[in-house]
Amino acid sequence: QVQLVESGGGLVQGGGSLRLSCAASGRTFSSYAVGWFRQAPGKERDVVAAISRSGAGTYYADSVKGRFTISRDNAKNMVYLQMNSLKPEDTAVYYCAARHTIVVVTVSPFGEYDYWGQGTQVTVSS
C-alpha cells in the first residue's frame, strides 16, 4: 500500500513558478513509476509529466515541455514537479499517482495507476 500526499500548490501570477511535492509512504516507493496529472474544471484529467523508478526516464506533455521539470528522491520517498513560466492555462488541480512496475529506467506515462493523491490546487492569474 502506498499513500501519496501532494503539497506546494497555490496562487501565482503568470510567469511565476511553483514547486509541487508528492510525499509517499511505504518502503518500496522505488518500485513505482510516478506521474503528475492535472484536471481543470470541465476538462479531463491529463498526464503532465512522468518519471521512471530510477529517475532516468522522464516524459512531458507538449504543453509543459521546457517549463516543467519532474524529479524524484527515492531516499526521501519524494517526487517533485518544478513549474516555471506558469500560464493561466496551467490552472488546475494537480495530482500525483504511482504505478508499480518492474521497468526501472524508462517510463510509460499512460495507462492505469495504482495509487493517487488527493490533489493540490494551482491557480495562475493573468
DSSP file (Angstrom, degrees, kcal/mol; ACC not computed):
  #  RESIDUE AA STRUCTURE BP1 BP2  ACC     N-H-->O    O-->H-N    N-H-->O    O-->H-N    TCO  KAPPA ALPHA  PHI   PSI    X-CA   Y-CA   Z-CA
    1    1 A Q              0   0    0      0, 0.0     2,-0.4     0, 0.0   114,-0.0   0.000 360.0 360.0 360.0 135.3    0.0    0.0    0.0
    2    2 A V        -     0   0    0     24,-0.1     2,-0.4    96,-0.1   114,-0.2  -0.991 360.0-159.9-126.6 132.1    1.2    3.5   -0.9
    3    3 A Q        -     0   0    0     -2,-0.4    22,-2.1    22,-0.1     2,-0.4  -0.939   9.4-160.0-110.7 136.8   -0.2    6.7    0.2
    4    4 A L  E     -A   24   0A   0    112,-0.4   114,-0.4    -2,-0.4     2,-0.4  -0.946   8.0-174.1-119.5 134.0    0.5    9.9   -1.7
    5    5 A V  E     -A   23   0A   0     18,-2.1    18,-2.8    -2,-0.4     2,-0.2  -0.974  10.0-156.0-131.5 118.5    0.2   13.5   -0.4
    6    6 A E  E     +A   22   0A   0     -2,-0.4     2,-0.3    16,-0.2    16,-0.2  -0.601  19.0 164.0 -89.9 152.5    0.7   16.5   -2.7
    7    7 A S  E     +A   21   0A   0     14,-2.0    14,-2.7    -2,-0.2   113,-0.1  -0.965  39.4  70.2-154.7 167.8    1.7   19.9   -1.5
    8    8 A G        +     0   0    0     -2,-0.3    11,-0.3     1,-0.3    14,-0.0   0.379  61.5 132.8 103.5  -3.9    3.0   23.2   -2.9
    9    9 A G        +     0   0    0     12,-0.1     2,-0.3     9,-0.1    -1,-0.3  -0.182  22.5 119.1 -71.8 172.8    0.0   24.4   -4.8
   10   10 A G  E     -d  122   0B   0    111,-0.9   113,-2.8   110,-0.1     2,-0.5  -0.987  61.1 -49.0 162.9-166.5   -1.3   28.0   -4.6
   11   11 A L  E     +d  123   0B   0     -2,-0.3     2,-0.3   111,-0.2   113,-0.2  -0.869  53.9 166.2-102.9 129.9   -2.0   31.2   -6.4
   12   12 A V  E     -d  124   0B   0    111,-2.6   113,-2.4    -2,-0.5     2,-0.1  -0.988  34.8-110.5-143.0 150.2    0.8   32.7   -8.6
   13   13 A Q  E >   -d  125   0B   0     -2,-0.3     3,-2.3   111,-0.2    73,-0.2  -0.446  51.2 -83.1 -76.3 153.4    1.0   35.3  -11.2
   14   14 A G  T 3  S+     0   0    0    111,-2.2    73,-0.2     1,-0.3    -1,-0.1  -0.294 119.5  29.7 -54.7 138.0    1.5   34.4  -14.8
   15   15 A G  T 3  S+     0   0    0     71,-3.4    70,-0.6     1,-0.3    -1,-0.3   0.257  99.9 115.2  91.6 -11.7    5.2   33.9  -15.5
   16   16 A G    <   -     0   0    0     -3,-2.3    70,-2.4    70,-0.2     2,-0.3  -0.075  58.4-120.7 -83.2-173.8    5.9   32.8  -11.9
   17   17 A S        -     0   0    0     67,-0.2     2,-0.3    68,-0.2    67,-0.2  -0.931  20.7-178.8-131.8 151.9    7.0   29.5  -10.5
   18   18 A L  E     - B   0  83A   0     65,-2.2    65,-3.3    -2,-0.3     2,-0.5  -0.980  16.3-146.6-142.0 152.4    5.8   26.8   -8.1
   19   19 A R  E     - B   0  82A   0    -11,-0.3     2,-0.3    -2,-0.3    63,-0.2  -0.965  14.8-158.9-122.4 114.9    7.2   23.6   -6.9
   20   20 A L  E     - B   0  81A   0     61,-2.7    61,-2.4    -2,-0.5     2,-0.4  -0.689   6.1-158.5 -89.4 144.7    4.9   20.8   -6.2
   21   21 A S  E     -AB   7  80A   0    -14,-2.7   -14,-2.0    -2,-0.3     2,-0.5  -0.941   8.7-161.9-122.4 146.5    5.9   17.9   -3.9
   22   22 A C  E     -AB   6  79A   0     57,-2.5    57,-1.8    -2,-0.4     2,-0.5  -0.956  10.6-162.2-128.1 110.5    4.4   14.4   -3.7
   23   23 A A  E     -AB   5  78A   0    -18,-2.8   -18,-2.1    -2,-0.5     2,-0.4  -0.814   8.7-161.4 -97.1 129.8    5.3   12.6   -0.5
   24   24 A A  E     -A    4   0A   0     53,-2.6   -20,-0.2    -2,-0.5     2,-0.2  -0.879   7.5-147.3-114.8 141.4    4.9    8.8   -0.5
   25   25 A S        +     0   0    0    -22,-2.1     3,-0.1    -2,-0.4   -22,-0.1  -0.561  55.7  66.1 -92.6 166.6    4.5    6.4    2.3
   26   26 A G  S >  S-     0   0    0     -2,-0.2     3,-0.6   -24,-0.1    -2,-0.1   0.133  76.7-107.2  99.8 146.1    5.9    2.8    2.2
   27   27 A R  T 3  S+     0   0    0      1,-0.2     3,-0.3     2,-0.1    -1,-0.1   0.539 109.7  59.9 -85.9  -7.0    9.3    1.3    2.0
   28   28 A T  T >   +     0   0    0      1,-0.2     3,-2.4    -3,-0.1    -1,-0.2  -0.002  59.3 125.7-111.6  29.1    9.0    0.2   -1.7
   29   29 A F  G X   +     0   0    0     -3,-0.6     3,-1.9     1,-0.3    -1,-0.2   0.818  66.7  66.5 -58.7 -31.0    8.5    3.6   -3.3
   30   30 A S  G 3  S+     0   0    0      1,-0.3    -1,-0.3    -3,-0.3    -2,-0.1   0.575  89.6  67.3 -68.7  -6.8   11.4    3.0   -5.6
   31   31 A S  G <  S+     0   0    0     -3,-2.4    70,-2.2     2,-0.0     2,-0.4   0.380  92.2  80.5 -87.9   2.8    9.3    0.2   -7.2
   32   32 A Y  E <   -E  100   0B   0     -3,-1.9     2,-0.3    68,-0.2    68,-0.2  -0.921  67.8-144.6-118.8 133.3    6.9    2.7   -8.6
   33   33 A A  E     -E   99   0B   0     66,-2.7    66,-2.8    -2,-0.4     2,-0.4  -0.639  29.1-146.9 -78.5 152.6    6.9    5.0  -11.6
   34   34 A V  E     -EF  98  51B   0     17,-2.1    17,-2.7    -2,-0.3     2,-0.4  -0.970  14.6-168.7-130.8 139.9    5.2    8.3  -10.8
   35   35 A G  E     -EF  97  50B   0     62,-2.7    62,-2.3    -2,-0.4     2,-0.5  -0.936  15.2-143.0-123.9 149.9    3.1   10.6  -12.8
   36   36 A W  E     -EF  96  49B   0     13,-3.3    12,-3.4    -2,-0.4    13,-1.6  -0.952  26.7-179.1-106.3 131.6    1.8   14.1  -12.3
   37   37 A F  E     -EF  95  47B   0     58,-3.3    58,-2.5    -2,-0.5     2,-0.3  -0.815  10.0-158.5-122.8 162.7   -1.7   14.8  -13.7
   38   38 A R  E     -EF  94  46B   0      8,-2.3     8,-2.5    -2,-0.3     2,-0.4  -0.997   4.9-165.9-143.9 151.3   -3.9   17.8  -13.8
   39   39 A Q  E     -E   93   0B   0     54,-2.1    54,-2.3    -2,-0.3     6,-0.2  -0.956   6.0-163.3-139.1 117.8   -7.6   18.5  -14.2
   40   40 A A    >   -     0   0    0      4,-0.5     3,-2.3    -2,-0.4    52,-0.1  -0.628  46.1 -75.3 -92.2 156.9   -9.1   21.8  -15.0
   41   41 A P  T 3  S+     0   0    0      0, 0.0    -1,-0.1     0, 0.0     3,-0.1  -0.265 118.9   6.6 -54.5 129.3  -12.8   22.5  -14.4
   42   42 A G  T 3  S+     0   0    0      1,-0.3     2,-0.3    -3,-0.1    -3,-0.0   0.523 113.6 100.5  77.8   5.1  -14.9   20.8  -17.1
   43   43 A K  S <  S-     0   0    0     -3,-2.3    -1,-0.3     1,-0.1     2,-0.1  -0.796  75.6-100.0-121.3 163.7  -11.9   19.1  -18.6
   44   44 A E        -     0   0    0     -2,-0.3     2,-0.5    -3,-0.1    -4,-0.5  -0.372  42.4-100.3 -75.2 158.1  -10.5   15.6  -18.5
   45   45 A R        -     0   0    0     -6,-0.2     2,-0.3    -2,-0.1    -6,-0.2  -0.699  47.1-171.2 -79.8 128.0   -7.6   14.7  -16.3
   46   46 A D  E     -F   38   0B   0     -8,-2.5    -8,-2.3    -2,-0.5     2,-0.3  -0.899  26.7-109.4-123.6 148.7   -4.4   14.6  -18.3
   47   47 A V  E     +F   37   0B   0     -2,-0.3   -10,-0.3   -10,-0.2     3,-0.1  -0.614  30.2 178.7 -76.2 134.2   -0.9   13.4  -17.6
   48   48 A V  E     -     0   0B   0    -12,-3.4    13,-2.7     1,-0.4     2,-0.3   0.795  64.5 -12.5-101.5 -44.3    1.6   16.3  -17.4
   49   49 A A  E     -FG  36  60B   0    -13,-1.6   -13,-3.3    11,-0.2    -1,-0.4  -0.982  57.6-165.5-156.6 157.3    4.8   14.6  -16.6
   50   50 A A  E     -FG  35  59B   0      9,-1.9     9,-2.1    -2,-0.3     2,-0.4  -0.986   4.0-158.0-148.1 156.0    6.0   11.1  -15.5
   51   51 A I  E     -FG  34  58B   0    -17,-2.7   -17,-2.1    -2,-0.3     7,-0.2  -0.995  18.5-121.7-140.1 142.7    9.2    9.7  -14.1
   52   52 A S        -     0   0    0      5,-2.7     3,-0.2    -2,-0.4    55,-0.1  -0.138  38.2 -95.3 -75.6 174.1   10.7    6.2  -14.1
   53   53 A R  S    S+     0   0    0     50,-0.6    52,-0.2    53,-0.4   -21,-0.1   0.893 126.4  38.5 -57.3 -42.4   11.6    4.2  -11.0
   54   54 A S  S    S-     0   0    0     50,-2.4    -1,-0.2    52,-0.1    51,-0.1   0.679 108.4-120.6 -83.9 -17.5   15.2    5.3  -11.2
   55   55 A G  S    S+     0   0    0     49,-0.4    -2,-0.1     2,-0.2    50,-0.1   0.344  87.2 108.6  91.0  -6.0   14.5    8.8  -12.3
   56   56 A A        +     0   0    0     48,-0.3     2,-0.5    -5,-0.1    49,-0.1   0.808  69.9  59.2 -75.2 -28.6   16.5    8.3  -15.5
   57   57 A G        +     0   0    0     48,-0.4    -5,-2.7    47,-0.3     2,-0.3  -0.873  65.7 171.9-106.5 132.2   13.4    8.3  -17.7
   58   58 A T  E     -G   51   0B   0     -2,-0.5     2,-0.3    -7,-0.2    -7,-0.2  -0.939  15.4-160.8-135.5 159.0   11.0   11.2  -18.0
   59   59 A Y  E     -G   50   0B   0     -9,-2.1    -9,-1.9    -2,-0.3     2,-0.4  -0.993   6.5-172.2-137.0 142.7    8.0   12.2  -20.0
   60   60 A Y  E     -G   49   0B   0     -2,-0.3   -11,-0.2   -11,-0.2     2,-0.1  -1.000  26.2-120.5-134.7 138.3    6.5   15.6  -20.5
   61   61 A A    >>  -     0   0    0    -13,-2.7     3,-1.8    -2,-0.4     4,-1.0  -0.444  33.7-114.3 -66.2 150.1    3.3   16.7  -22.3
   62   62 A D  T 34 S+     0   0    0      1,-0.3     3,-0.4     2,-0.2    -1,-0.1   0.843 113.4  63.9 -56.5 -33.7    3.9   19.0  -25.1
   63   63 A S  T 34 S+     0   0    0      1,-0.2    -1,-0.3     3,-0.0   -15,-0.1   0.682 113.3  31.5 -68.0 -16.9    2.1   21.8  -23.3
   64   64 A V  T X> S+     0   0    0     -3,-1.8     3,-2.3   -16,-0.2     4,-2.2   0.441  82.8 129.6-120.7  -2.3    4.7   21.9  -20.5
   65   65 A K  T 3< S+     0   0    0     -4,-1.0     4,-0.1    -3,-0.4    -3,-0.0  -0.290  80.7  15.2 -57.8 134.5    7.9   20.9  -22.2
   66   66 A G  T 34 S+     0   0    0      2,-0.4    -1,-0.3     1,-0.1     3,-0.1   0.298 125.7  60.2  85.1 -10.8   10.7   23.3  -21.4
   67   67 A R  T <4 S+     0   0    0     -3,-2.3    17,-2.1     1,-0.2     2,-0.3   0.695  97.1  52.9-116.2 -34.4    8.7   24.8  -18.5
   68   68 A F  E  <  -C   83   0A   0     -4,-2.2    -2,-0.4    15,-0.2     2,-0.4  -0.800  59.0-166.9-108.4 147.4    8.2   21.9  -16.1
   69   69 A T  E     -C   82   0A   0     13,-2.3    13,-3.0    -2,-0.3     2,-0.4  -0.988   5.3-157.8-135.0 125.9   10.7   19.5  -14.6
   70   70 A I  E     +C   81   0A   0     -2,-0.4     2,-0.3    11,-0.2    11,-0.2  -0.819  21.8 161.0-100.7 141.7    9.9   16.3  -12.8
   71   71 A S  E     -C   80   0A   0      9,-1.8     9,-3.0    -2,-0.4     2,-0.3  -0.957  18.7-153.6-150.5 166.6   12.4   14.7  -10.4
   72   72 A R  E     -C   79   0A   0     -2,-0.3     2,-0.4     7,-0.3     7,-0.2  -0.990  13.0-156.9-146.2 154.6   12.4   12.2   -7.5
   73   73 A D  E >>> -C   78   0A   0      5,-2.8     5,-2.0    -2,-0.3     3,-1.0  -0.879  10.2-173.9-129.4  96.9   14.4   11.4   -4.4
   74   74 A N  T 345S+     0   0    0     -2,-0.4     3,-0.4     1,-0.3   -44,-0.2   0.793  82.9  61.9 -66.6 -27.1   13.8    7.7   -3.6
   75   75 A A  T 345S+     0   0    0      1,-0.2    -1,-0.3    -3,-0.1   -45,-0.0   0.821 114.9  34.4 -66.3 -28.7   15.8    8.0   -0.4
   76   76 A K  T <45S-     0   0    0     -3,-1.0    -1,-0.2     2,-0.2    -2,-0.2   0.394 107.8-122.7-104.3   1.0   13.2   10.5    0.8
   77   77 A N  T  <5 +     0   0    0     -4,-0.6   -53,-2.6    -3,-0.4     2,-0.4   0.924  67.1 136.2  56.4  46.2   10.2    9.0   -0.9
   78   78 A M  E   < -BC  23  73A   0     -5,-2.0    -5,-2.8   -55,-0.2     2,-0.4  -0.945  39.8-170.2-129.0 145.5    9.5   12.2   -2.7
   79   79 A V  E     -BC  22  72A   0    -57,-1.8   -57,-2.5    -2,-0.4     2,-0.3  -0.992  16.1-161.8-129.0 141.8    8.6   13.3   -6.2
   80   80 A Y  E     -BC  21  71A   0     -9,-3.0    -9,-1.8    -2,-0.4     2,-0.4  -0.865  16.0-159.8-124.0 154.0    8.7   16.9   -7.3
   81   81 A L  E     -BC  20  70A   0    -61,-2.4   -61,-2.7    -2,-0.3     2,-0.6  -0.893  11.9-161.3-132.5 104.9    7.3   19.0  -10.1
   82   82 A Q  E     -BC  19  69A   0    -13,-3.0   -13,-2.3    -2,-0.4     2,-0.6  -0.761  10.4-166.0 -85.1 122.5    9.1   22.3  -10.7
   83   83 A M  E     +BC  18  68A   0    -65,-3.3   -65,-2.2    -2,-0.6     2,-0.3  -0.943  11.0 173.6-117.8 116.1    6.8   24.6  -12.7
   84   84 A N        +     0   0    0    -17,-2.1   -67,-0.2    -2,-0.6   -68,-0.2  -0.742  59.3  23.8-116.0 164.2    8.3   27.7  -14.3
   85   85 A S  S    S-     0   0    0    -70,-0.6    -1,-0.2    -2,-0.3   -69,-0.2   0.903  84.7-160.1  49.8  48.0    6.9   30.3  -16.7
   86   86 A L        -     0   0    0    -70,-2.4   -71,-3.4    -3,-0.2   -70,-0.2  -0.258   8.0-159.3 -65.8 145.9    3.4   29.5  -15.5
   87   87 A K    >   -     0   0    0    -73,-0.2     3,-2.3   -72,-0.1     4,-0.3  -0.844  32.1-109.8-121.2 156.6    0.5   30.4  -17.7
   88   88 A P  G >  S+     0   0    0      0, 0.0     3,-1.8     0, 0.0    36,-0.4   0.847 117.4  63.9 -54.8 -33.1   -3.2   30.9  -16.8
   89   89 A E  G 3  S+     0   0    0      1,-0.3   -49,-0.0    34,-0.1    -3,-0.0   0.555  88.5  69.4 -71.8  -5.1   -4.0   27.7  -18.8
   90   90 A D  G <  S+     0   0    0     -3,-2.3    -1,-0.3    34,-0.0     2,-0.2   0.526  71.0 120.9 -83.5  -7.1   -1.9   25.8  -16.2
   91   91 A T    <   +     0   0    0     -3,-1.8     2,-0.3    -4,-0.3    32,-0.2  -0.399  40.5 104.9 -61.3 125.3   -4.6   26.4  -13.7
   92   92 A A  E    S- H   0 122B   0     30,-2.0    30,-2.8    -2,-0.2     2,-0.5  -0.968  76.3 -78.3-179.0 171.4   -5.9   23.1  -12.5
   93   93 A V  E     -EH  39 121B   0    -54,-2.3   -54,-2.1    -2,-0.3     2,-0.4  -0.862  48.8-147.6 -88.6 128.9   -5.9   20.6   -9.6
   94   94 A Y  E     -EH  38 120B   0     26,-3.1    26,-2.1    -2,-0.5     2,-0.4  -0.846  16.4-173.8-104.7 133.5   -2.6   18.7   -9.8
   95   95 A Y  E     -E   37   0B   0    -58,-2.5   -58,-3.3    -2,-0.4     2,-0.4  -0.933  15.0-147.8-123.4 144.8   -2.4   15.0   -8.7
   96   96 A C  E     -E   36   0B   0     -2,-0.4    21,-2.2   -60,-0.2     2,-0.3  -0.881  20.0-174.9-105.9 151.2    0.5   12.6   -8.3
   97   97 A A  E     -EI  35 116B   0    -62,-2.3   -62,-2.7    -2,-0.4     2,-0.4  -0.986  11.8-146.4-144.4 149.8   -0.1    9.0   -9.0
   98   98 A A  E     -EI  34 115B   0     17,-2.1    17,-1.9    -2,-0.3    16,-1.8  -0.941   6.9-167.9-124.5 141.7    2.1    5.8   -8.6
   99   99 A R  E     -E   33   0B   0    -66,-2.8   -66,-2.7    -2,-0.4     2,-0.3  -0.992  22.8-129.4-128.4 124.7    2.3    2.7  -10.7
  100  100 A H  E     +E   32   0B   0     -2,-0.4     2,-0.3   -68,-0.2   -68,-0.2  -0.554  42.2 162.7 -70.5 133.0    4.1   -0.5   -9.6
  101  101 A T        -     0   0    0    -70,-2.2    -2,-0.0    -2,-0.3     0, 0.0  -0.997  47.7-143.3-152.2 151.7    6.4   -1.6  -12.4
  102  102 A I  S    S+     0   0    0     -2,-0.3     2,-0.5   -70,-0.0    -1,-0.1   0.578  77.9 100.5 -88.8 -10.6    9.3   -3.9  -13.0
  103  103 A V        +     0   0    0      1,-0.2   -50,-0.6   -72,-0.1    -2,-0.1  -0.638  49.1 179.3 -79.2 124.7   10.7   -1.4  -15.6
  104  104 A V        +     0   0    0     -2,-0.5   -50,-2.4   -51,-0.1   -49,-0.4   0.890  67.3  30.9 -95.3 -45.2   13.4    0.6  -13.9
  105  105 A V  S    S+     0   0    0    -52,-0.2   -48,-0.4   -53,-0.1   -53,-0.3   0.887 109.8  51.7 -92.7 -41.4   14.9    3.1  -16.4
  106  106 A T        -     0   0    0    -50,-0.1     2,-0.4   -55,-0.1   -53,-0.4  -0.523  66.6-145.7 -99.0 165.7   12.1    4.1  -18.8
  107  107 A V        -     0   0    0     -2,-0.2   -55,-0.1   -49,-0.1   -49,-0.1  -0.989   9.9-159.7-133.5 139.4    8.6    5.3  -18.2
  108  108 A S        -     0   0    0     -2,-0.4   -57,-0.1   -57,-0.1   -75,-0.1  -0.970  11.9-164.4-112.6 112.8    5.3    4.9  -19.9
  109  109 A P        +     0   0    0      0, 0.0     2,-0.1     0, 0.0    -1,-0.1   0.658  61.0  72.3 -77.3 -14.8    3.1    7.7  -18.8
  110  110 A F  S    S+     0   0    0    -63,-0.0     2,-0.2   -75,-0.0    -2,-0.1  -0.438  70.5  46.0-100.7 172.2   -0.2    6.3  -19.9
  111  111 A G  S    S-     0   0    0     -2,-0.1     2,-0.2     2,-0.0     0, 0.0  -0.488  93.4 -15.4  97.1-167.8   -2.4    3.6  -18.6
  112  112 A E        -     0   0    0     -2,-0.2     2,-0.4     2,-0.0    -2,-0.0  -0.447  52.0-157.7 -78.0 142.3   -3.6    2.6  -15.2
  113  113 A Y        -     0   0    0     -2,-0.2   -14,-0.2     1,-0.1     3,-0.1  -0.913  10.4-146.4-115.1 148.4   -2.0    3.9  -12.0
  114  114 A D  S    S+     0   0    0    -16,-1.8     2,-0.3    -2,-0.4   -15,-0.2   0.845  76.9  26.4 -85.0 -35.8   -2.3    2.1   -8.7
  115  115 A Y  E     -I   98   0B   0    -17,-1.9   -17,-2.1  -114,-0.0     2,-0.3  -0.965  62.0-167.1-135.5 146.9   -2.4    4.9   -6.2
  116  116 A W  E     -I   97   0B   0     -2,-0.3  -112,-0.4   -19,-0.2   -19,-0.2  -0.959  15.1-133.4-132.2 148.3   -3.5    8.6   -6.3
  117  117 A G        -     0   0    0    -21,-2.2  -112,-0.2    -2,-0.3     3,-0.1  -0.317  32.5-106.7 -86.6-179.1   -3.1   11.6   -4.1
  118  118 A Q        -     0   0    0   -114,-0.4  -113,-0.1     1,-0.2   -23,-0.1   0.601  60.9-117.7 -88.5 -12.6   -5.8   13.9   -3.1
  119  119 A G        -     0   0    0    -23,-0.1     2,-0.4     1,-0.1   -24,-0.2   0.066  15.0-124.2  96.4 154.1   -4.6   16.8   -5.3
  120  120 A T  E     - H   0  94B   0    -26,-2.1   -26,-3.1  -113,-0.1     2,-0.3  -0.998  25.1-119.9-138.5 136.3   -3.4   20.3   -4.8
  121  121 A Q  E     - H   0  93B   0     -2,-0.4  -111,-0.9   -28,-0.2     2,-0.5  -0.571  23.5-171.3 -81.5 132.0   -4.9   23.4   -6.5
  122  122 A V  E     -dH  10  92B   0    -30,-2.8   -30,-2.0    -2,-0.3     2,-0.5  -0.991   4.9-177.0-119.6 124.2   -2.7   25.5   -8.7
  123  123 A T  E     -d   11   0B   0   -113,-2.8  -111,-2.6    -2,-0.5     2,-0.6  -0.984   6.3-167.2-124.9 124.6   -4.1   28.9   -9.9
  124  124 A V  E     -d   12   0B   0     -2,-0.5  -111,-0.2   -36,-0.4     2,-0.2  -0.948  11.2-151.2-114.3 119.5   -2.3   31.1  -12.3
  125  125 A S  E      d   13   0B   0   -113,-2.4  -111,-2.2    -2,-0.6    -2,-0.0  -0.587 360.0 360.0 -90.6 151.6   -3.6   34.7  -12.6
  126  126 A S              0   0    0     -2,-0.2    -1,-0.1  -113,-0.2  -113,-0.1   0.447 360.0 360.0 -89.9 360.0   -3.1   36.7  -15.8
